[in-house]
Amino acid sequence: MSHASSSPPPELQLEQFLPYRLAHLAERISQSLAEIYAREFELSIAEWRILAWLHQRHSLTASQICDLTDMDKARVSRAVKSLGERELLARQRTRRDQRSMRLSLTEAGQALMAEAIPLALEWEGGLVDALSGAEYRDLFRLLNKLDTRLDQLIET
């Protein structure tokens, strides 16, 4: 095997590598929000995501939550167990599959979300204050474009 080549391998500058930058920013945002959720509501990020999706969709199975959040089954299961013990979500067997449970917010879960959502939106507002209205719209337009492209790349 020859090690001779006409040019050196390309350099990777992580600061300019989109996957790294997006992952790093997402992790920093998650950690900042995790501190708020833990301090104010004694919630983990996984628990918050489950409650937020249940608030938005009203009723989901654990499998649907896994798909929506990209969290693994074990992490969702632990969070659902904890939220159930705190009586923030209710479980009901589905008619079609008695092994499957539909999850929904209890009154206590709805009350918690009524407090938590304004805090999350206020935090987000503070973050995006750095952007103009047009930049904010462009950011989401570009994220959607990358999301669509990624779906295309994964399918091939």
Summary of the structure (lengths in Angstrom):
residues: 156
radius of gyration: 20.3
end to end distance: 31.8
largest distance: 68.5
contacts: 373
relative contact order: 0.09
helix: 68%
strand: 8%
